[in-house]
Amino acid sequence: MHDDSTSQQAVDFLLGLVENRTGRQVRRRIGLSRPDRSPEAQRRLLSRWTWPPVPASMLLWALEEDDSELNTVVWRHLPANDGIRRAIVRGVPFGPGRTEPVPVAPTLRGQEPPVPESFTRLGLVGALRTVASMEQGRAAASMVVERPDWQEVADADRERPLPGYARWSLSVRPDCPPALRAGFGTHRKFTHRVRQAGILSGPAEYATEHGPAARVLGLLSLGHTLFPARLTAAQDALRPLVRDHLGENEEAWAVLAQLIPTFHGTAPELVATAGAIA
């Protein structure tokens, strides 16, 4: 087994998709120990988590847990997103249907980003309508904090389309409602930029369409703690592929363990390649 923690976590994630007996046999074959999945161990792992960049949507999935400790982890990995940081320090819940404020960690209290002058002077919609640059767009968009704010934005854009920079700044927010984002633009260049910003349709898309496989699977292995409510979708997307190409074939698993550190393709491509070689 290649001595690389990310690769080991990636293989372990795939082993979690097969029966325990097969997993034990494969671990012995490739020399992979069983990880400590206790909440304490997972929290320690997250405290050392330094794998940039993280897809923006994955950070949103973690925020949907509405957990104060997880929010401090997400804070460190937010790519200059003042809107979400503002929501965190205000205790805004992200979980579907939740309305109770989320406790704010002591280390984050008082860390709210500055309020843009345009918002103070013109209000939310007024600030968005005067946007003339990406910098102004990001500043105005940072004041969209709670669900009613998004509805106000949607109503304003429906009445009269917002400036392009404002639309772009809002669309790359992972918490932007999908219907609103779709209304902002469907051009191929627009959707490419949204994808580049790390906006995903869901965990299944990330598990099957993004690479390199070691990084994708390594990040998904943190899902047991970061976004347990979302993890099942990624597991269900990969489980049939693992069953069909690897199954109980210990040699195929050994090939996968050798391939994964330098494999640049997606997880499905990795699994199929290992099975074919074996």
Accessible surface in RSA format (square Angstrom, percent):
REM  Atomic radii and reference values for relative SASA: ProtOr
REM  Chains: A
REM  Algorithm: Lee & Richards
REM  Probe-radius: 1.40
REM  Slices: 20
REM RES _ NUM      All-atoms   Total-Side   Main-Chain    Non-polar    All polar
REM                ABS   REL    ABS   REL    ABS   REL    ABS   REL    ABS   REL
RES MET A   1    76.25  39.5   7.23   4.8  69.02 164.3  12.66  10.8  63.59  84.2
RES HIS A   2    96.62  52.8  82.96  57.7  13.66  35.0  65.16  67.2  31.46  36.6
RES ASP A   3   134.52  94.2 109.20 108.7  25.32  59.9  37.73  88.8  96.78  96.5
RES ASP A   4    50.50  35.4  46.36  46.1   4.14   9.8   5.47  12.9  45.03  44.9
RES SER A   5    76.48  64.6  67.71  90.4   8.77  20.2  42.35  90.2  34.13  47.8
RES THR A   6    32.64  23.2  32.54  33.0   0.10   0.2  16.46  22.1  16.18  24.5
RES SER A   7     1.44   1.2   1.44   1.9   0.00   0.0   0.03   0.1   1.42   2.0
RES GLN A   8    56.55  31.6  55.87  40.8   0.68   1.6   6.79  14.4  49.76  37.7
RES GLN A   9    34.42  19.2  32.30  23.6   2.12   5.0  23.23  49.5  11.19   8.5
RES ALA A  10     0.00   0.0   0.00   0.0   0.00   0.0   0.00   0.0   0.00   0.0
RES VAL A  11     0.00   0.0   0.00   0.0   0.00   0.0   0.00   0.0   0.00   0.0
RES ASP A  12     8.24   5.8   8.24   8.2   0.00   0.0   3.67   8.6   4.57   4.6
RES PHE A  13     4.01   2.0   1.27   0.8   2.74   7.1   2.53   1.5   1.48   4.2
RES LEU A  14     0.00   0.0   0.00   0.0   0.00   0.0   0.00   0.0   0.00   0.0
RES LEU A  15     5.25   2.9   0.06   0.0   5.19  13.1   0.14   0.1   5.11  13.7
RES GLY A  16    48.25  59.5   0.00   N/A  48.25  59.5  24.32  66.7  23.93  53.6
RES LEU A  17    12.35   6.9   0.39   0.3  11.96  30.1   2.19   1.5  10.16  27.3
RES VAL A  18    28.36  18.7   9.64   8.7  18.72  45.1  17.40  15.1  10.96  29.7
RES GLU A  19   121.08  69.5 110.00  83.2  11.08  26.4  52.80 102.1  68.28  55.7
RES ASN A  20   107.41  74.1  99.81  96.5   7.60  18.3  15.05  36.2  92.36  89.3
RES ARG A  21   110.35  46.3 108.19  55.2   2.16   5.1  54.53  74.5  55.82  33.8
RES THR A  22     3.79   2.7   3.79   3.8   0.00   0.0   1.24   1.7   2.55   3.9
RES GLY A  23     4.08   5.0   0.00   N/A   4.08   5.0   4.08  11.2   0.00   0.0
RES ARG A  24   117.68  49.4 115.10  58.7   2.58   6.1  43.46  59.4  74.21  45.0
RES GLN A  25    48.70  27.2  46.30  33.8   2.40   5.7   6.43  13.7  42.27  32.1
RES VAL A  26     0.05   0.0   0.05   0.0   0.00   0.0   0.05   0.0   0.00   0.0
RES ARG A  27    21.58   9.1  19.81  10.1   1.76   4.2  13.27  18.1   8.30   5.0
RES ARG A  28   175.14  73.5 145.17  74.0  29.97  71.4  81.43 111.3  93.71  56.8
RES ARG A  29   111.17  46.7  86.31  44.0  24.86  59.2  31.13  42.5  80.04  48.5
RES ILE A  30    12.98   7.4   3.07   2.3   9.92  23.9  10.85   7.8   2.13   5.8
RES GLY A  31    61.66  76.0   0.00   N/A  61.66  76.0  35.77  98.2  25.90  58.0
RES LEU A  32    13.37   7.4   7.49   5.4   5.88  14.8   8.62   6.1   4.76  12.8
RES SER A  33    92.78  78.4  75.70 101.0  17.08  39.3  52.73 112.3  40.05  56.1
RES ARG A  34   140.09  58.8 113.78  58.0  26.31  62.6  58.89  80.5  81.20  49.2
RES PRO A  35    51.05  37.2  33.81  30.8  17.24  62.7  43.79  36.2   7.26  45.1
RES ASP A  36    86.01  60.2  66.22  65.9  19.79  46.8  39.14  92.1  46.87  46.7
RES ARG A  37    95.64  40.2  74.94  38.2  20.71  49.3  52.37  71.6  43.27  26.2
RES SER A  38    40.34  34.1  30.68  40.9   9.66  22.2  33.61  71.6   6.72   9.4
RES PRO A  39    93.96  68.5  89.73  81.8   4.24  15.4  93.96  77.6   0.00   0.0
RES GLU A  40   109.03  62.6 103.77  78.5   5.26  12.5  58.21 112.6  50.82  41.5
RES ALA A  41    13.24  12.2   8.34  12.9   4.90  11.1   8.57  12.1   4.67  12.4
RES GLN A  42    16.15   9.0  16.15  11.8   0.00   0.0   3.07   6.5  13.08   9.9
RES ARG A  43    69.32  29.1  64.30  32.8   5.01  11.9  25.17  34.4  44.15  26.8
RES ARG A  44   130.11  54.6 127.71  65.1   2.40   5.7  60.29  82.4  69.82  42.3
RES LEU A  45    40.17  22.4  40.10  28.7   0.07   0.2  40.10  28.2   0.07   0.2
RES LEU A  46     1.92   1.1   1.92   1.4   0.00   0.0   1.92   1.3   0.00   0.0
RES SER A  47    73.82  62.4  50.03  66.8  23.79  54.8  39.88  84.9  33.94  47.6
RES ARG A  48   153.96  64.6 136.35  69.5  17.61  41.9  71.70  98.0  82.25  49.9
RES TRP A  49     6.72   2.7   1.59   0.8   5.14  12.1   5.06   2.7   1.67   2.7
RES THR A  50   100.57  71.5  87.90  89.1  12.67  30.2  65.04  87.4  35.53  53.7
RES TRP A  51    52.46  21.1  48.47  23.5   3.99   9.4  32.58  17.4  19.88  32.3
RES PRO A  52   103.38  75.3  85.18  77.6  18.20  66.1  85.77  70.8  17.61 109.4
RES PRO A  53   104.66  76.3 101.00  92.1   3.66  13.3 104.58  86.3   0.08   0.5
RES VAL A  54    13.94   9.2   0.85   0.8  13.09  31.6   0.97   0.8  12.97  35.2
RES PRO A  55    14.71  10.7   9.01   8.2   5.70  20.7  14.14  11.7   0.57   3.6
RES ALA A  56     6.38   5.9   5.38   8.3   1.00   2.3   5.51   7.8   0.87   2.3
RES SER A  57     4.35   3.7   4.35   5.8   0.00   0.0   1.45   3.1   2.91   4.1
RES MET A  58     0.64   0.3   0.32   0.2   0.31   0.7   0.32   0.3   0.31   0.4
RES LEU A  59     2.33   1.3   2.16   1.5   0.17   0.4   2.33   1.6   0.00   0.0
RES LEU A  60    22.42  12.5  22.33  16.0   0.09   0.2  22.33  15.7   0.09   0.2
RES TRP A  61     5.42   2.2   5.21   2.5   0.20   0.5   0.00   0.0   5.42   8.8
RES ALA A  62     0.65   0.6   0.65   1.0   0.00   0.0   0.65   0.9   0.00   0.0
RES LEU A  63     0.29   0.2   0.01   0.0   0.27   0.7   0.01   0.0   0.27   0.7
RES GLU A  64    26.61  15.3  22.49  17.0   4.11   9.8   5.76  11.1  20.85  17.0
RES GLU A  65    41.66  23.9  29.05  22.0  12.60  30.0   3.61   7.0  38.04  31.1
RES ASP A  66    26.57  18.6   8.48   8.4  18.09  42.8   7.68  18.1  18.89  18.8
RES ASP A  67    43.26  30.3  38.13  38.0   5.13  12.1  10.83  25.5  32.44  32.3
RES SER A  68    29.59  25.0  23.93  31.9   5.65  13.0  18.53  39.5  11.06  15.5
RES GLU A  69    94.17  54.1  88.58  67.0   5.58  13.3  37.61  72.7  56.56  46.2
RES LEU A  70     4.04   2.3   4.04   2.9   0.00   0.0   4.04   2.8   0.00   0.0
RES ASN A  71     7.12   4.9   7.12   6.9   0.00   0.0   2.09   5.0   5.02   4.9
RES THR A  72    27.96  19.9  25.67  26.0   2.29   5.5  16.00  21.5  11.96  18.1
RES VAL A  73    10.37   6.8  10.37   9.4   0.00   0.0  10.37   9.0   0.00   0.0
RES VAL A  74     0.00   0.0   0.00   0.0   0.00   0.0   0.00   0.0   0.00   0.0
RES TRP A  75    36.99  14.8  36.99  17.9   0.00   0.0  18.82  10.0  18.17  29.5
RES ARG A  76   124.88  52.4  91.85  46.8  33.03  78.6  64.25  87.8  60.64  36.8
RES HIS A  77    32.86  18.0  16.54  11.5  16.32  41.7  15.28  15.8  17.58  20.5
RES LEU A  78    11.01   6.1   1.93   1.4   9.08  22.8   1.93   1.4   9.08  24.4
RES PRO A  79    87.86  64.0  61.73  56.3  26.14  95.0  74.53  61.5  13.33  82.9
RES ALA A  80    83.26  76.6  58.29  90.0  24.98  56.8  65.77  92.6  17.50  46.3
RES ASN A  81    21.02  14.5  16.92  16.4   4.10   9.9   7.32  17.6  13.70  13.2
RES ASP A  82    60.09  42.1  56.33  56.1   3.76   8.9   4.31  10.1  55.78  55.6
RES GLY A  83     0.95   1.2   0.00   N/A   0.95   1.2   0.00   0.0   0.95   2.1
RES ILE A  84     0.26   0.1   0.26   0.2   0.00   0.0   0.26   0.2   0.00   0.0
RES ARG A  85    56.86  23.9  56.86  29.0   0.00   0.0   1.73   2.4  55.14  33.4
RES ARG A  86     1.18   0.5   1.18   0.6   0.00   0.0   0.00   0.0   1.18   0.7
RES ALA A  87     0.23   0.2   0.23   0.4   0.00   0.0   0.23   0.3   0.00   0.0
RES ILE A  88     4.49   2.6   1.67   1.2   2.81   6.8   2.69   1.9   1.80   4.9
RES VAL A  89    22.19  14.6   3.70   3.3  18.49  44.6   3.70   3.2  18.49  50.2
RES ARG A  90   109.90  46.1  77.83  39.7  32.07  76.4  35.74  48.8  74.16  44.9
RES GLY A  91     4.57   5.6   0.00   N/A   4.57   5.6   3.65  10.0   0.92   2.0
RES VAL A  92    16.56  10.9  12.86  11.6   3.70   8.9  14.83  12.9   1.73   4.7
RES PRO A  93    18.02  13.1  14.47  13.2   3.55  12.9  14.47  12.0   3.55  22.0
RES PHE A  94    26.77  13.4  12.48   7.7  14.28  37.2  15.42   9.3  11.35  32.5
RES GLY A  95     0.00   0.0   0.00   N/A   0.00   0.0   0.00   0.0   0.00   0.0
RES PRO A  96   114.67  83.6  88.63  80.8  26.04  94.7  96.60  79.8  18.07 112.3
RES GLY A  97    74.73  92.2   0.00   N/A  74.73  92.2  41.74 114.5  32.99  73.9
RES ARG A  98   106.48  44.7 101.64  51.8   4.83  11.5  37.18  50.8  69.30  42.0
RES THR A  99   111.99  79.7  88.71  89.9  23.28  55.5  66.78  89.7  45.21  68.3
RES GLU A 100   135.06  77.5 130.55  98.8   4.51  10.7  60.38 116.8  74.69  61.0
RES PRO A 101    98.69  71.9  83.07  75.7  15.61  56.8  83.95  69.3  14.73  91.6
RES VAL A 102     8.38   5.5   4.01   3.6   4.38  10.5   5.49   4.8   2.90   7.9
RES PRO A 103    98.54  71.8  84.66  77.2  13.88  50.5  96.80  79.9   1.74  10.8
RES VAL A 104    27.44  18.1  18.16  16.4   9.28  22.4  21.04  18.3   6.40  17.4
RES ALA A 105    13.84  12.7  10.36  16.0   3.48   7.9  12.43  17.5   1.41   3.7
RES PRO A 106   100.34  73.1  84.84  77.3  15.51  56.4  85.40  70.5  14.94  92.9
RES THR A 107   109.41  77.8  85.37  86.6  24.04  57.3  87.26 117.2  22.16  33.5
RES LEU A 108    12.43   6.9  12.43   8.9   0.00   0.0  12.43   8.7   0.00   0.0
RES ARG A 109   149.98  63.0 133.30  67.9  16.69  39.7  51.82  70.8  98.16  59.5
RES GLY A 110    80.44  99.2   0.00   N/A  80.44  99.2  40.63 111.5  39.81  89.2
RES GLN A 111    95.40  53.3  81.88  59.8  13.51  32.2   9.00  19.1  86.40  65.5
RES GLU A 112    63.03  36.2  41.89  31.7  21.14  50.3  20.80  40.2  42.23  34.5
RES PRO A 113    15.68  11.4   7.87   7.2   7.81  28.4  13.29  11.0   2.40  14.9
RES PRO A 114   118.15  86.1 100.25  91.4  17.90  65.1 110.95  91.6   7.20  44.8
RES VAL A 115    68.74  45.2  46.35  42.0  22.40  54.0  46.35  40.3  22.40  60.7
RES PRO A 116    20.80  15.2   9.23   8.4  11.57  42.0  20.80  17.2   0.00   0.0
RES GLU A 117   109.66  63.0  98.44  74.5  11.22  26.7  72.33 139.9  37.33  30.5
RES SER A 118    27.07  22.9  25.44  33.9   1.63   3.8  18.25  38.9   8.81  12.3
RES PHE A 119    60.31  30.2  57.49  35.6   2.82   7.3  57.49  34.9   2.82   8.1
RES THR A 120   108.19  76.9  76.97  78.0  31.21  74.4  71.27  95.7  36.92  55.8
RES ARG A 121   151.72  63.7 117.58  59.9  34.14  81.3  64.98  88.8  86.74  52.6
RES LEU A 122    70.55  39.3  44.68  32.0  25.87  65.0  51.20  36.0  19.35  52.1
RES GLY A 123    29.22  36.0   0.00   N/A  29.22  36.0  26.33  72.3   2.89   6.5
RES LEU A 124    15.00   8.4   9.33   6.7   5.67  14.3   9.33   6.6   5.67  15.3
RES VAL A 125    34.85  22.9  33.29  30.1   1.56   3.8  33.29  28.9   1.56   4.2
RES GLY A 126    22.89  28.2   0.00   N/A  22.89  28.2  19.29  52.9   3.60   8.1
RES ALA A 127     1.84   1.7   0.47   0.7   1.37   3.1   0.47   0.7   1.37   3.6
RES LEU A 128     0.11   0.1   0.11   0.1   0.00   0.0   0.11   0.1   0.00   0.0
RES ARG A 129    50.18  21.1  31.23  15.9  18.95  45.1  21.67  29.6  28.51  17.3
RES THR A 130    76.65  54.5  55.99  56.8  20.65  49.2  57.95  77.8  18.70  28.3
RES VAL A 131    10.61   7.0   1.35   1.2   9.26  22.3   1.94   1.7   8.68  23.5
RES ALA A 132    74.36  68.4  50.58  78.1  23.77  54.1  56.15  79.1  18.21  48.2
RES SER A 133    39.77  33.6  38.44  51.3   1.34   3.1  35.86  76.4   3.92   5.5
RES MET A 134    54.32  28.1  51.09  33.8   3.23   7.7  49.03  41.7   5.29   7.0
RES GLU A 135   129.28  74.2 125.84  95.2   3.43   8.2  39.57  76.5  89.71  73.2
RES GLN A 136    89.17  49.9  84.09  61.5   5.08  12.1  32.42  69.0  56.76  43.0
RES GLY A 137     0.00   0.0   0.00   N/A   0.00   0.0   0.00   0.0   0.00   0.0
RES ARG A 138   131.73  55.3 124.13  63.3   7.60  18.1  48.36  66.1  83.37  50.5
RES ALA A 139    39.50  36.3  30.88  47.7   8.62  19.6  39.06  55.0   0.44   1.2
RES ALA A 140     1.07   1.0   0.80   1.2   0.28   0.6   0.83   1.2   0.24   0.6
RES ALA A 141     3.10   2.9   3.10   4.8   0.00   0.0   3.10   4.4   0.00   0.0
RES SER A 142     5.31   4.5   3.47   4.6   1.85   4.3   3.46   7.4   1.86   2.6
RES MET A 143    10.30   5.3   4.97   3.3   5.33  12.7   4.97   4.2   5.33   7.1
RES VAL A 144     0.00   0.0   0.00   0.0   0.00   0.0   0.00   0.0   0.00   0.0
RES VAL A 145     5.71   3.8   1.38   1.2   4.33  10.4   1.38   1.2   4.33  11.8
RES GLU A 146    82.28  47.2  81.00  61.3   1.28   3.0  10.27  19.9  72.01  58.8
RES ARG A 147   113.44  47.6 105.68  53.9   7.76  18.5  72.15  98.6  41.30  25.0
RES PRO A 148    95.50  69.6  84.63  77.1  10.87  39.5  90.56  74.8   4.94  30.7
RES ASP A 149    32.34  22.7  32.26  32.1   0.08   0.2   0.37   0.9  31.97  31.9
RES TRP A 150    16.21   6.5  15.12   7.3   1.09   2.6  12.42   6.6   3.79   6.2
RES GLN A 151    99.71  55.8  96.40  70.4   3.32   7.9  44.36  94.4  55.35  42.0
RES GLU A 152    78.75  45.2  73.41  55.5   5.34  12.7  29.79  57.6  48.95  40.0
RES VAL A 153     0.03   0.0   0.00   0.0   0.03   0.1   0.03   0.0   0.00   0.0
RES ALA A 154    16.91  15.5  14.77  22.8   2.14   4.9  14.78  20.8   2.13   5.6
RES ASP A 155    64.53  45.2  59.56  59.3   4.97  11.8  27.25  64.1  37.28  37.2
RES ALA A 156     8.15   7.5   4.40   6.8   3.75   8.5   7.73  10.9   0.41   1.1
RES ASP A 157    14.75  10.3  11.76  11.7   2.99   7.1   0.51   1.2  14.24  14.2
RES ARG A 158   170.35  71.5 138.09  70.4  32.26  76.8  78.80 107.7  91.54  55.5
RES GLU A 159   149.59  85.9 112.87  85.4  36.72  87.4  44.71  86.5 104.89  85.6
RES ARG A 160   139.45  58.5 138.95  70.8   0.50   1.2  52.39  71.6  87.06  52.8
RES PRO A 161    90.20  65.7  77.38  70.5  12.82  46.6  77.38  63.9  12.82  79.7
RES LEU A 162     6.35   3.5   0.16   0.1   6.19  15.6   0.18   0.1   6.17  16.6
RES PRO A 163    39.33  28.7  26.62  24.3  12.71  46.2  39.16  32.3   0.17   1.1
RES GLY A 164    54.99  67.8   0.00   N/A  54.99  67.8  37.12 101.9  17.87  40.0
RES TYR A 165   106.37  49.7 104.47  59.4   1.91   5.0  56.48  42.4  49.90  61.5
RES ALA A 166     0.00   0.0   0.00   0.0   0.00   0.0   0.00   0.0   0.00   0.0
RES ARG A 167    49.84  20.9  49.84  25.4   0.00   0.0   9.88  13.5  39.97  24.2
RES TRP A 168    47.81  19.2  47.48  23.0   0.33   0.8  31.98  17.0  15.83  25.7
RES SER A 169     4.63   3.9   0.29   0.4   4.34  10.0   0.89   1.9   3.73   5.2
RES LEU A 170     0.00   0.0   0.00   0.0   0.00   0.0   0.00   0.0   0.00   0.0
RES SER A 171     0.00   0.0   0.00   0.0   0.00   0.0   0.00   0.0   0.00   0.0
RES VAL A 172    35.62  23.4  29.76  26.9   5.86  14.1  29.76  25.9   5.86  15.9
RES ARG A 173     8.79   3.7   8.77   4.5   0.02   0.1   8.72  11.9   0.06   0.0
RES PRO A 174    10.38   7.6   2.29   2.1   8.09  29.4   2.29   1.9   8.09  50.3
RES ASP A 175    23.82  16.7  10.00   9.9  13.83  32.7  11.66  27.4  12.16  12.1
RES CYS A 176     2.69   2.0   0.00   0.0   2.69   6.3   0.00   0.0   2.69   2.9
RES PRO A 177    48.78  35.6  43.88  40.0   4.91  17.8  48.78  40.3   0.00   0.0
RES PRO A 178   105.22  76.7  99.85  91.0   5.37  19.5 100.99  83.4   4.23  26.3
RES ALA A 179    87.09  80.1  66.83 103.1  20.26  46.1  75.26 106.0  11.83  31.3
RES LEU A 180    19.26  10.7  12.56   9.0   6.70  16.9  18.08  12.7   1.18   3.2
RES ARG A 181    29.07  12.2  28.98  14.8   0.10   0.2  16.19  22.1  12.88   7.8
RES ALA A 182    58.27  53.6  45.53  70.3  12.75  29.0  52.41  73.8   5.86  15.5
RES GLY A 183    52.42  64.6   0.00   N/A  52.42  64.6  34.01  93.3  18.42  41.2
RES PHE A 184    10.11   5.1   0.00   0.0  10.10  26.3   0.00   0.0  10.10  28.9
RES GLY A 185    22.87  28.2   0.00   N/A  22.87  28.2  20.04  55.0   2.83   6.3
RES THR A 186   110.99  78.9  89.68  90.9  21.31  50.8  55.70  74.8  55.29  83.6
RES HIS A 187   125.70  68.7 114.77  79.8  10.93  28.0  90.51  93.3  35.19  40.9
RES ARG A 188   204.81  86.0 196.48 100.2   8.33  19.8  76.65 104.8 128.17  77.7
RES LYS A 189   125.03  61.0 118.77  72.9   6.26  14.9  67.72  61.0  57.31  61.0
RES PHE A 190    33.98  17.0  30.71  19.0   3.26   8.5  33.15  20.1   0.82   2.4
RES THR A 191    66.34  47.2  60.34  61.2   6.00  14.3  50.17  67.4  16.17  24.4
RES HIS A 192    98.82  54.0  94.00  65.3   4.82  12.3  64.45  66.4  34.37  40.0
RES ARG A 193   122.33  51.4 120.14  61.2   2.19   5.2  21.25  29.0 101.08  61.3
RES VAL A 194    13.73   9.0  13.73  12.4   0.00   0.0  13.73  11.9   0.00   0.0
RES ARG A 195    96.98  40.7  90.29  46.0   6.69  15.9  34.91  47.7  62.06  37.6
RES GLN A 196   131.88  73.7  99.12  72.4  32.76  78.0  24.69  52.6 107.18  81.3
RES ALA A 197    37.51  34.5  13.13  20.3  24.38  55.5  26.18  36.9  11.33  30.0
RES GLY A 198    11.14  13.7   0.00   N/A  11.14  13.7  11.14  30.6   0.00   0.0
RES ILE A 199    17.05   9.7   8.36   6.2   8.69  20.9   8.36   6.0   8.69  23.6
RES LEU A 200    16.36   9.1   0.29   0.2  16.07  40.4   1.76   1.2  14.60  39.3
RES SER A 201   105.31  89.0  60.76  81.1  44.55 102.6  56.63 120.6  48.68  68.2
RES GLY A 202    10.10  12.4   0.00   N/A  10.10  12.4  10.10  27.7   0.00   0.0
RES PRO A 203     5.70   4.2   5.70   5.2   0.00   0.0   5.70   4.7   0.00   0.0
RES ALA A 204    40.43  37.2  39.87  61.5   0.56   1.3  40.29  56.7   0.14   0.4
RES GLU A 205    26.34  15.1  20.75  15.7   5.59  13.3  14.28  27.6  12.05   9.8
RES TYR A 206     1.82   0.9   1.82   1.0   0.00   0.0   1.82   1.4   0.00   0.0
RES ALA A 207     0.00   0.0   0.00   0.0   0.00   0.0   0.00   0.0   0.00   0.0
RES THR A 208    38.42  27.3  29.60  30.0   8.81  21.0  20.97  28.2  17.45  26.4
RES GLU A 209    95.30  54.7  79.18  59.9  16.12  38.4  28.03  54.2  67.27  54.9
RES HIS A 210    32.88  18.0  29.04  20.2   3.84   9.8  13.70  14.1  19.18  22.3
RES GLY A 211    31.69  39.1   0.00   N/A  31.69  39.1   5.55  15.2  26.14  58.6
RES PRO A 212    52.06  37.9  51.76  47.2   0.30   1.1  51.76  42.7   0.30   1.9
RES ALA A 213     0.00   0.0   0.00   0.0   0.00   0.0   0.00   0.0   0.00   0.0
RES ALA A 214    12.71  11.7  12.71  19.6   0.00   0.0  12.71  17.9   0.00   0.0
RES ARG A 215    61.00  25.6  60.34  30.8   0.66   1.6  37.41  51.1  23.59  14.3
RES VAL A 216     0.10   0.1   0.10   0.1   0.00   0.0   0.10   0.1   0.00   0.0
RES LEU A 217     0.00   0.0   0.00   0.0   0.00   0.0   0.00   0.0   0.00   0.0
RES GLY A 218     0.00   0.0   0.00   N/A   0.00   0.0   0.00   0.0   0.00   0.0
RES LEU A 219     0.00   0.0   0.00   0.0   0.00   0.0   0.00   0.0   0.00   0.0
RES LEU A 220     0.00   0.0   0.00   0.0   0.00   0.0   0.00   0.0   0.00   0.0
RES SER A 221    11.87  10.0   8.03  10.7   3.84   8.8   7.36  15.7   4.52   6.3
RES LEU A 222     1.70   0.9   1.59   1.1   0.11   0.3   1.70   1.2   0.00   0.0
RES GLY A 223     0.00   0.0   0.00   N/A   0.00   0.0   0.00   0.0   0.00   0.0
RES HIS A 224    69.39  37.9  50.71  35.2  18.68  47.8  32.60  33.6  36.79  42.8
RES THR A 225    19.83  14.1  11.23  11.4   8.60  20.5   9.95  13.4   9.88  14.9
RES LEU A 226     1.45   0.8   1.45   1.0   0.00   0.0   1.45   1.0   0.00   0.0
RES PHE A 227     0.00   0.0   0.00   0.0   0.00   0.0   0.00   0.0   0.00   0.0
RES PRO A 228    62.04  45.2  49.01  44.7  13.03  47.4  50.22  41.5  11.83  73.5
RES ALA A 229    88.69  81.5  48.89  75.4  39.80  90.5  61.45  86.5  27.23  72.1
RES ARG A 230    78.17  32.8  75.27  38.4   2.90   6.9  19.54  26.7  58.63  35.5
RES LEU A 231     7.72   4.3   7.72   5.5   0.00   0.0   7.72   5.4   0.00   0.0
RES THR A 232    77.68  55.3  77.68  78.7   0.01   0.0  49.34  66.3  28.35  42.9
RES ALA A 233    45.08  41.5  33.64  51.9  11.44  26.0  40.71  57.3   4.37  11.6
RES ALA A 234     0.00   0.0   0.00   0.0   0.00   0.0   0.00   0.0   0.00   0.0
RES GLN A 235    32.23  18.0  32.23  23.6   0.00   0.0   0.08   0.2  32.15  24.4
RES ASP A 236    75.77  53.1  64.83  64.5  10.94  25.9  28.04  66.0  47.73  47.6
RES ALA A 237    30.78  28.3   9.37  14.5  21.41  48.7  21.17  29.8   9.61  25.5
RES LEU A 238     0.06   0.0   0.06   0.0   0.00   0.0   0.06   0.0   0.00   0.0
RES ARG A 239    84.67  35.5  84.40  43.0   0.27   0.6  40.11  54.8  44.56  27.0
RES PRO A 240    52.58  38.3  52.58  47.9   0.00   0.0  52.58  43.4   0.00   0.0
RES LEU A 241    52.36  29.2  52.36  37.5   0.00   0.0  52.36  36.8   0.00   0.0
RES VAL A 242     0.35   0.2   0.35   0.3   0.00   0.0   0.35   0.3   0.00   0.0
RES ARG A 243   146.93  61.7 134.69  68.7  12.24  29.1  67.27  91.9  79.66  48.3
RES ASP A 244   101.84  71.3  64.21  63.9  37.63  89.0  24.44  57.5  77.40  77.2
RES HIS A 245    73.70  40.3  59.87  41.6  13.83  35.4  38.77  40.0  34.93  40.7
RES LEU A 246     4.93   2.7   0.00   0.0   4.93  12.4   1.50   1.1   3.43   9.2
RES GLY A 247    18.04  22.2   0.00   N/A  18.04  22.2  17.99  49.4   0.05   0.1
RES GLU A 248   105.06  60.3  86.58  65.5  18.49  44.0  33.33  64.5  71.74  58.6
RES ASN A 249    69.48  47.9  58.67  56.7  10.81  26.0  23.57  56.7  45.91  44.4
RES GLU A 250    61.43  35.3  57.89  43.8   3.54   8.4  15.48  29.9  45.95  37.5
RES GLU A 251    83.18  47.8  80.65  61.0   2.52   6.0  38.74  74.9  44.43  36.3
RES ALA A 252     0.15   0.1   0.15   0.2   0.00   0.0   0.15   0.2   0.00   0.0
RES TRP A 253     0.00   0.0   0.00   0.0   0.00   0.0   0.00   0.0   0.00   0.0
RES ALA A 254     9.93   9.1   8.70  13.4   1.22   2.8   9.23  13.0   0.70   1.9
RES VAL A 255    14.84   9.8  14.79  13.4   0.05   0.1  14.79  12.8   0.05   0.1
RES LEU A 256     0.00   0.0   0.00   0.0   0.00   0.0   0.00   0.0   0.00   0.0
RES ALA A 257     2.64   2.4   2.39   3.7   0.25   0.6   2.58   3.6   0.06   0.2
RES GLN A 258   140.59  78.6 116.67  85.3  23.92  56.9  42.41  90.3  98.18  74.5
RES LEU A 259    45.00  25.1  43.24  30.9   1.76   4.4  44.49  31.2   0.51   1.4
RES ILE A 260     0.29   0.2   0.00   0.0   0.29   0.7   0.00   0.0   0.29   0.8
RES PRO A 261    38.96  28.4   7.63   7.0  31.34 113.9   9.31   7.7  29.66 184.3
RES THR A 262   105.30  74.9  92.57  93.8  12.73  30.3  73.46  98.7  31.85  48.1
RES PHE A 263    39.28  19.7  31.65  19.6   7.64  19.9  36.42  22.1   2.86   8.2
RES HIS A 264   157.55  86.1 136.83  95.1  20.72  53.0  99.69 102.7  57.85  67.3
RES GLY A 265    20.02  24.7   0.00   N/A  20.02  24.7  16.24  44.6   3.78   8.5
RES THR A 266    24.38  17.3  24.38  24.7   0.00   0.0  21.64  29.1   2.73   4.1
RES ALA A 267     0.00   0.0   0.00   0.0   0.00   0.0   0.00   0.0   0.00   0.0
RES PRO A 268    25.94  18.9  23.38  21.3   2.56   9.3  23.53  19.4   2.41  15.0
RES GLU A 269    92.92  53.3  87.87  66.5   5.04  12.0  39.85  77.1  53.07  43.3
RES LEU A 270     0.00   0.0   0.00   0.0   0.00   0.0   0.00   0.0   0.00   0.0
RES VAL A 271     0.08   0.1   0.08   0.1   0.00   0.0   0.08   0.1   0.00   0.0
RES ALA A 272    36.51  33.6  33.60  51.9   2.91   6.6  33.60  47.3   2.91   7.7
RES THR A 273    46.89  33.3  43.01  43.6   3.88   9.2  28.22  37.9  18.67  28.2
RES ALA A 274     0.00   0.0   0.00   0.0   0.00   0.0   0.00   0.0   0.00   0.0
RES GLY A 275    20.03  24.7   0.00   N/A  20.03  24.7   4.36  12.0  15.67  35.1
RES ALA A 276    89.05  81.9  49.26  76.0  39.79  90.5  61.97  87.3  27.08  71.7
RES ILE A 277   105.94  60.3  75.36  56.1  30.59  73.7  82.96  59.7  22.99  62.4
RES ALA A 278    52.20  48.0   0.02   0.0  52.19 118.7  14.08  19.8  38.13 101.0
END  Absolute sums over single chains surface
CHAIN  1 A    13477.3      10733.1       2744.2       7379.3       6098.0
END  Absolute sums over all chains
TOTAL         13477.3      10733.1       2744.2       7379.3       6098.0
